[in-house]
Amino acid sequence: MKAIVNTPVCAMRKASTWESTLEDEALYGMVVDILEEPAPGWYRIRTHYRYEGIVSSDTLLAGDEPAAAWEALPKKVVLNKNFCDVLSIPKVQGWILINLPRGAVVSPVGGPEDGWQKVLLADGRSGYMPERILGEYHTAPLSQDEQELRQALVDAAMLYRGTHYRWGGKSPLGIDCSGLVSMAYMLCGILIHRDASIKEGFPIHEISLKNIKPGDLLFFPGHVAMYIGDGRYCHSTARRGDNGFTVNSLNPDAPDYRADLPGQITQVGSYF
């Protein structure tokens, strides 16, 4: 059975308890597969990017029919702000129906008017969002031009500047290393493996470090980063003093060089 994520950030846990480790986060409007009910009030789900975890049943709208209807609608994604209110009227004085993070999906109703976009929510309610906060929802690479797509990947990753580190996180509330790079790729219409490794069946293949270009990925033991050009890379790290999104250099003479990582590169991955 399919379901729609009906909460801004849906915690995907390792086990069916509130105290369990966070494995991943599904975001509002995503359609997922319900695989089983491991305990009353809990579902094991699989996302469209093939990651699995256990969620509270209260966070989903379950049913093949509503999920299929939702999938058939046009989509926009929250993109240009960390969060955005969906309001009852197209004025800032409207009351808040829900607050959605970057990566959340809504369905536009008609075209924008006076800077506002009417949107349909997964539960059937409608509201209004500032049109400029929304971006195109891509289910295929946003460009066939390699340079343009590489720059879009870097720009998407850099949107998470200032986000603190959260194990299993994938939103501006907190993000981990693989959450950062997988969200950057997802926002550009590419689904990659959500963990810090190259996995067969996903569109990242190994390349030589000497051939690395912006948008490619650097893999370390249990860690992944995105190369952004000029010998520098961005990543989300739990290291004391960083605690979240940061940019470092591969150049030992650079002030933002991190000495413990360059010597531990295990693979370099590329979509291109």
C-alpha positions as a Python dict, from the first residue, in 0.01 Angstrom:
ca = {
    (1, 'M'): (0, 0, 0),
    (2, 'K'): (112, 355, -70),
    (3, 'A'): (87, 661, 151),
    (4, 'I'): (156, 1035, 145),
    (5, 'V'): (382, 1198, 404),
    (6, 'N'): (148, 1437, 586),
    (7, 'T'): (383, 1600, 836),
    (8, 'P'): (654, 1860, 757),
    (9, 'V'): (943, 1629, 851),
    (10, 'C'): (868, 1259, 901),
    (11, 'A'): (1121, 1078, 1122),
    (12, 'M'): (1222, 740, 982),
    (13, 'R'): (1354, 534, 1273),
    (14, 'K'): (1553, 216, 1312),
    (15, 'A'): (1292, 56, 1540),
    (16, 'S'): (928, 112, 1635),
    (17, 'T'): (996, 321, 1947),
    (18, 'W'): (1019, 696, 1996),
    (19, 'E'): (1366, 651, 2145),
    (20, 'S'): (1505, 472, 1840),
    (21, 'T'): (1791, 606, 1628),
    (22, 'L'): (1691, 833, 1341),
    (23, 'E'): (1776, 670, 1008),
    (24, 'D'): (1638, 923, 761),
    (25, 'E'): (1363, 1181, 719),
    (26, 'A'): (1086, 1182, 461),
    (27, 'L'): (951, 1525, 373),
    (28, 'Y'): (597, 1654, 330),
    (29, 'G'): (420, 1544, 13),
    (30, 'M'): (647, 1250, -67),
    (31, 'V'): (469, 930, -168),
    (32, 'V'): (606, 618, 5),
    (33, 'D'): (536, 245, 11),
    (34, 'I'): (409, 86, 333),
    (35, 'L'): (591, -246, 366),
    (36, 'E'): (459, -377, 698),
    (37, 'E'): (323, -283, 1041),
    (38, 'P'): (596, -398, 1285),
    (39, 'A'): (398, -274, 1588),
    (40, 'P'): (63, -105, 1649),
    (41, 'G'): (84, 256, 1536),
    (42, 'W'): (406, 204, 1338),
    (43, 'Y'): (477, 136, 970),
    (44, 'R'): (793, 31, 793),
    (45, 'I'): (809, 241, 476),
    (46, 'R'): (1023, 264, 164),
    (47, 'T'): (1077, 601, -3),
    (48, 'H'): (1087, 669, -377),
    (49, 'Y'): (1467, 677, -348),
    (50, 'R'): (1458, 324, -200),
    (51, 'Y'): (1545, 396, 162),
    (52, 'E'): (1361, 218, 442),
    (53, 'G'): (1269, 310, 797),
    (54, 'I'): (995, 292, 1058),
    (55, 'V'): (755, 583, 1106),
    (56, 'S'): (459, 668, 1323),
    (57, 'S'): (137, 590, 1137),
    (58, 'D'): (7, 934, 1239),
    (59, 'T'): (254, 1098, 1000),
    (60, 'L'): (102, 938, 688),
    (61, 'L'): (-213, 951, 480),
    (62, 'A'): (-240, 584, 385),
    (63, 'G'): (-421, 449, 80),
    (64, 'D'): (-339, 364, -280),
    (65, 'E'): (-620, 576, -420),
    (66, 'P'): (-534, 909, -250),
    (67, 'A'): (-163, 848, -316),
    (68, 'A'): (-227, 788, -687),
    (69, 'A'): (-446, 1099, -707),
    (70, 'W'): (-175, 1305, -535),
    (71, 'E'): (98, 1169, -764),
    (72, 'A'): (-105, 1271, -1070),
    (73, 'L'): (-119, 1638, -969),
    (74, 'P'): (132, 1904, -1080),
    (75, 'K'): (396, 1978, -817),
    (76, 'K'): (613, 2256, -680),
    (77, 'V'): (880, 2223, -414),
    (78, 'V'): (974, 2455, -128),
    (79, 'L'): (1317, 2569, -244),
    (80, 'N'): (1424, 2927, -191),
    (81, 'K'): (1380, 2954, 187),
    (82, 'N'): (1457, 2712, 468),
    (83, 'F'): (1089, 2707, 568),
    (84, 'C'): (765, 2858, 446),
    (85, 'D'): (419, 2903, 596),
    (86, 'V'): (114, 2791, 403),
    (87, 'L'): (-144, 3060, 486),
    (88, 'S'): (-523, 3061, 480),
    (89, 'I'): (-541, 3370, 259),
    (90, 'P'): (-295, 3538, 19),
    (91, 'K'): (-188, 3789, 284),
    (92, 'V'): (73, 3774, 559),
    (93, 'Q'): (-212, 3820, 809),
    (94, 'G'): (-357, 3479, 720),
    (95, 'W'): (-347, 3202, 976),
    (96, 'I'): (-90, 2926, 932),
    (97, 'L'): (-219, 2594, 800),
    (98, 'I'): (125, 2429, 811),
    (99, 'N'): (491, 2526, 801),
    (100, 'L'): (695, 2337, 541),
    (101, 'P'): (1072, 2290, 503),
    (102, 'R'): (1285, 2302, 191),
    (103, 'G'): (1217, 1986, -10),
    (104, 'A'): (849, 1964, 84),
    (105, 'V'): (611, 1912, -209),
    (106, 'V'): (279, 2089, -277),
    (107, 'S'): (49, 2109, -576),
    (108, 'P'): (-6, 2451, -740),
    (109, 'V'): (-360, 2554, -825),
    (110, 'G'): (-364, 2786, -1124),
    (111, 'G'): (-97, 3050, -1173),
    (112, 'P'): (50, 3301, -927),
    (113, 'E'): (-140, 3622, -855),
    (114, 'D'): (15, 3930, -695),
    (115, 'G'): (314, 3725, -583),
    (116, 'W'): (106, 3449, -418),
    (117, 'Q'): (56, 3091, -531),
    (118, 'K'): (-251, 2896, -428),
    (119, 'V'): (-152, 2539, -340),
    (120, 'L'): (-329, 2215, -261),
    (121, 'L'): (-206, 2018, 39),
    (122, 'A'): (-193, 1640, 65),
    (123, 'D'): (-495, 1627, 298),
    (124, 'G'): (-715, 1824, 56),
    (125, 'R'): (-685, 2164, 219),
    (126, 'S'): (-573, 2461, 12),
    (127, 'G'): (-370, 2763, 111),
    (128, 'Y'): (-131, 3025, -18),
    (129, 'M'): (246, 3058, -36),
    (130, 'P'): (477, 3332, -168),
    (131, 'E'): (536, 3226, -528),
    (132, 'R'): (908, 3310, -526),
    (133, 'I'): (979, 3062, -245),
    (134, 'L'): (861, 2772, -460),
    (135, 'G'): (1074, 2603, -723),
    (136, 'E'): (1028, 2352, -1000),
    (137, 'Y'): (978, 1993, -886),
    (138, 'H'): (1216, 1782, -1093),
    (139, 'T'): (1175, 1409, -1148),
    (140, 'A'): (1448, 1406, -1414),
    (141, 'P'): (1777, 1600, -1435),
    (142, 'L'): (1692, 1968, -1459),
    (143, 'S'): (1931, 2019, -1750),
    (144, 'Q'): (2103, 1810, -2017),
    (145, 'D'): (2389, 2060, -2018),
    (146, 'E'): (2664, 1918, -1795),
    (147, 'Q'): (2808, 2249, -1678),
    (148, 'E'): (2462, 2387, -1596),
    (149, 'L'): (2366, 2073, -1404),
    (150, 'R'): (2693, 2067, -1211),
    (151, 'Q'): (2643, 2428, -1104),
    (152, 'A'): (2283, 2356, -1005),
    (153, 'L'): (2400, 2070, -781),
    (154, 'V'): (2651, 2296, -606),
    (155, 'D'): (2393, 2574, -568),
    (156, 'A'): (2143, 2328, -418),
    (157, 'A'): (2396, 2202, -163),
    (158, 'M'): (2491, 2556, -67),
    (159, 'L'): (2128, 2632, 19),
    (160, 'Y'): (2188, 2439, 343),
    (161, 'R'): (2454, 2678, 473),
    (162, 'G'): (2398, 2741, 843),
    (163, 'T'): (2223, 2407, 904),
    (164, 'H'): (2340, 2218, 1210),
    (165, 'Y'): (2432, 1850, 1209),
    (166, 'R'): (2161, 1590, 1274),
    (167, 'W'): (2225, 1218, 1236),
    (168, 'G'): (1971, 1099, 978),
    (169, 'G'): (1857, 1456, 911),
    (170, 'K'): (1759, 1587, 570),
    (171, 'S'): (1607, 1931, 625),
    (172, 'P'): (1712, 2279, 740),
    (173, 'L'): (1619, 2164, 1093),
    (174, 'G'): (1933, 1948, 1081),
    (175, 'I'): (2116, 1749, 817),
    (176, 'D'): (2386, 1483, 798),
    (177, 'C'): (2650, 1427, 532),
    (178, 'S'): (2458, 1193, 303),
    (179, 'G'): (2135, 1383, 368),
    (180, 'L'): (2302, 1697, 234),
    (181, 'V'): (2434, 1551, -90),
    (182, 'S'): (2127, 1335, -157),
    (183, 'M'): (1894, 1635, -109),
    (184, 'A'): (2108, 1849, -340),
    (185, 'Y'): (2080, 1583, -608),
    (186, 'M'): (1708, 1525, -542),
    (187, 'L'): (1629, 1895, -580),
    (188, 'C'): (1798, 1876, -921),
    (189, 'G'): (1593, 1572, -1026),
    (190, 'I'): (1846, 1294, -955),
    (191, 'L'): (1800, 1017, -697),
    (192, 'I'): (2125, 886, -548),
    (193, 'H'): (2201, 646, -264),
    (194, 'R'): (2120, 812, 69),
    (195, 'D'): (2424, 666, 255),
    (196, 'A'): (2792, 757, 238),
    (197, 'S'): (2888, 499, -24),
    (198, 'I'): (2860, 421, -393),
    (199, 'K'): (2593, 156, -438),
    (200, 'E'): (2517, -44, -749),
    (201, 'G'): (2184, 47, -905),
    (202, 'F'): (2220, 420, -835),
    (203, 'P'): (2360, 670, -1088),
    (204, 'I'): (2694, 746, -920),
    (205, 'H'): (3005, 575, -1056),
    (206, 'E'): (3367, 589, -945),
    (207, 'I'): (3613, 827, -1112),
    (208, 'S'): (3971, 933, -1049),
    (209, 'L'): (4038, 1216, -804),
    (210, 'K'): (4236, 1397, -1075),
    (211, 'N'): (3918, 1418, -1285),
    (212, 'I'): (3694, 1561, -1013),
    (213, 'K'): (3466, 1851, -1106),
    (214, 'P'): (3199, 2055, -922),
    (215, 'G'): (2902, 1841, -818),
    (216, 'D'): (3108, 1522, -787),
    (217, 'L'): (3127, 1342, -453),
    (218, 'L'): (3417, 1266, -219),
    (219, 'F'): (3380, 954, -6),
    (220, 'F'): (3560, 891, 322),
    (221, 'P'): (3506, 615, 580),
    (222, 'G'): (3146, 679, 692),
    (223, 'H'): (3136, 1026, 538),
    (224, 'V'): (3060, 1199, 207),
    (225, 'A'): (3110, 1552, 74),
    (226, 'M'): (3040, 1744, -246),
    (227, 'Y'): (3321, 1900, -445),
    (228, 'I'): (3234, 2262, -527),
    (229, 'G'): (3539, 2365, -731),
    (230, 'D'): (3874, 2538, -675),
    (231, 'G'): (3992, 2254, -453),
    (232, 'R'): (3710, 2300, -204),
    (233, 'Y'): (3422, 2082, -85),
    (234, 'C'): (3110, 2126, 128),
    (235, 'H'): (2978, 1873, 377),
    (236, 'S'): (2781, 1837, 698),
    (237, 'T'): (3001, 1721, 981),
    (238, 'A'): (2953, 1649, 1350),
    (239, 'R'): (3313, 1747, 1427),
    (240, 'R'): (3341, 1974, 1730),
    (241, 'G'): (3374, 2332, 1615),
    (242, 'D'): (3188, 2270, 1289),
    (243, 'N'): (2867, 2092, 1398),
    (244, 'G'): (2692, 2112, 1066),
    (245, 'F'): (2736, 2253, 717),
    (246, 'T'): (3089, 2364, 646),
    (247, 'V'): (3330, 2420, 357),
    (248, 'N'): (3686, 2291, 357),
    (249, 'S'): (3978, 2283, 116),
    (250, 'L'): (4189, 2001, -21),
    (251, 'N'): (4482, 2244, -39),
    (252, 'P'): (4715, 2213, 266),
    (253, 'D'): (4805, 2580, 234),
    (254, 'A'): (4444, 2700, 253),
    (255, 'P'): (4312, 2841, 583),
    (256, 'D'): (4010, 2608, 570),
    (257, 'Y'): (4216, 2293, 507),
    (258, 'R'): (4105, 2000, 723),
    (259, 'A'): (4408, 1780, 764),
    (260, 'D'): (4230, 1462, 875),
    (261, 'L'): (4015, 1410, 564),
    (262, 'P'): (4213, 1434, 235),
    (263, 'G'): (4432, 1136, 324),
    (264, 'Q'): (4122, 926, 398),
    (265, 'I'): (3947, 961, 61),
    (266, 'T'): (3827, 612, -32),
    (267, 'Q'): (3642, 691, -357),
    (268, 'V'): (3540, 977, -581),
    (269, 'G'): (3195, 947, -737),
    (270, 'S'): (3033, 1118, -1033),
    (271, 'Y'): (2693, 1120, -1199),
    (272, 'F'): (2851, 1239, -1526),
}
